[in-house]
Structures are given as C-alpha cells and as structure tokens.
Amino acid sequence: MKRYNILISGGGTGGHIYPAIAIANEIKLRYPDANFLFVGAKDKMEMEKVPQAGYKIKGLWISGIQRKITFSNLMFPIKFISSLIKASSIVRQFQPDVAIGTGGFASGPTLIMASRNGVPTLIQEQNSFPGITNKLLSKKAHKICVAYNNLERFFSSDKIVKTGNPVRQDLLNIYTKVDEGKQFFKLDKTKKTVLVLGGSLGARKINQLIESNLEFFKKQEVQVIWQCGKFYIDDYKKYSDLEYTQVHQFINRMDLAYAAADFVISRSGASSVSELCIVGKPVIFIPSPNVAEDHQTKNAKAIADNHGAILLPEKEIDTFPIVFETLLKDKGKQENLSENIKELALPSATTNIVNEIEKLLNK
C-alpha cells in the first residue's frame, strides 16, 4: 500500500483546529503509515494544539484583515506574499497526495499553492455562511464538505457533499465518563453542574453574564465550570477561589467537561453546535451577533426550532436567571431537550469526510 502524504491546514480558533485534527485521526486509523503535516498561522493556537495532538506543524506569517485601518492591514499584502512563498516551499518538499483545508488564515496560501502544484484539494466548511478564505478556495477545490443545506449559492453544486462537521471522537461515549469527569474537575457529585463555553478566545457578554450571576448559581447550589477564554483569563481567574466556581482559560479534556456537566451555556458556532448535538445535554445557546450574516443565530435557531435547545439572544440576556431556574426545576424539559438535540446529530461526519478524501487519494 502506498504511504500517503497528507497536508492539512486550518486554525485561528478551535472551530477550525479540532475538525482538522479529527480528520487526521480518522485518516490515521485507515492508513497508519501515512505522513501528516499541518500548516498553521504563526502565533495562533494551532501551533500549540496540533503538536499536543501528536502531529507536526509549520507556521506561516499570515493574519486576517481587520474591519478598520490598522498597521496589520497595511502589512497584509507582504504577509500574504511571504506565506505563498513558504507554502510553495512546503508543498514542494512534502509532496502531498491531498491537501485539506478546514478554514482559517493559513489555509488560503496553503491550498492555493497545493492546487497550483496539481495536488487534489478538499475544503471543509463548518458554517452556514462561508468565510472569505473558503469562498476563494472553492473555485479550485475538488470537493467541498459542508454541514448545512443551501450552500449552492456560494459553492458549485457538483462539488458539494453534505457530511456534517467533524467532532472529537472522544465525545461519542461521554456517558461512560461521568464519574471520571466529576473526579477530574473535583466536583460534588450530589450537586448539579453547568459548563460555560465562550469559545477558545472567550465571549465578553457571556463572561459578564456569568460574573453577574455567581451568587445566583451558588444560591441554586449549581457548580460552574467556566471556560472564559484566552482574552479574559486575567479578569476572571480570581473567581476560581469561590465556592462552586472554577475558571479555565481553555479546557483540554472537553470530553470530561461535557461528561461532568448537567447543563451547557454556549455560543453557537458551527463546531460547538455539532459537538453539543453529539453530547446531548440541555443547552442554552447565546449566539454572538457579531458574525457574518448572523450565522450563529441561524445555527442556534435551527436547533431551537426542533425543540433541541433554548435560544437566548444577547438582547434578552437579562432574563437568564428566570430561563435557567425554570430549566433547572423542570426535569421533563431537560429530558426533552436532550432527546431532541441528539436526534439532530451527525455522528458519522468525520467518516463521511474521510470517505471523500479517500476518493481523491484513489483517483
């Protein structure tokens, strides 16, 4: 059997990194001798998280374009040209059999140069509204794996395959890890626990909400696992000293966090929604309104309309104590939300994506 070289690029946030790692893990199961190389953006979290997952990564000097005039924006053309040159060198040296992009700044130059060198390319679009990078890459991509319907308005319909979003495989059996999770996070097994997720960088509104309701949670005897994000850890780490509350910049063992939680409060980015459908815990989604086409609200609404989650817009965030206390006291509501959200899960997404990659490898 040929020893394949697999080039993967995606990063900037966990929503791009973990799908990339999940895809790599599935390919490795099928082709244990395959060589893997990730390409990320220097100084971004993938440069730490990918090696932790056991894969090599190289960094490009690349960043996104801000919505206002900044020095970083003025440097973008230089960074982009530099990244194209380095990506070209990486492709020539590594000689990949396929190149896979899961979104993020670095995937643009990487897949552009892979395509120019005749390498089959596949992009995985997690959101209902694609980012600029994937819109551009789609012109040359051989396959586009998506998680939502109606993306023909952005991509060529003959390239689209609906697969769902990859999730970490360790989430598929979290119900066998409940005791381990509670022990890992040093929780009182007799009390309920809420897991708060604002994304790898953090969510200001959610953090402010949790800070203002710490006494409320204590009064309800609810323990809080609070992932506040990289940008906010210095502001909120002091609350880890409180009874019932622990604050984390980032949670590496998300499988145990989900297993330990009875409720989840989360943003509704595509990867988070896909994971929470698998996890099947009662969820309150608080979408970020500051994203393209308000796609987080659309993601959350798709679940809430099927009675699988509670959608709480930021403009109604003051009603949170009533919403949460009502859910806390209604076991039937909890069970219904769990059952309904699990019905929306696409647990075979990673397998389906790698099936498409295999087709490109075997052309």
Helices and strands as residue ranges (DSSP letters): E 5-9, H 14-30, E 35-41, H 46-52, E 57-60, H 71-94, E 98-101, H 107-116, E 121-125, H 132-137, E 143-146, G 151-153, E 160-162, G 169-171, G 174-176, H 178-184, E 192-197, H 204-212, H 214-219, E 222-227, H 233-236, G 237-241, E 245-248, H 254-260, E 263-266, H 270-279, E 283-285, G 292-294, H 295-304, E 310-311, G 314-319, H 320-329, H 331-343, H 349-361
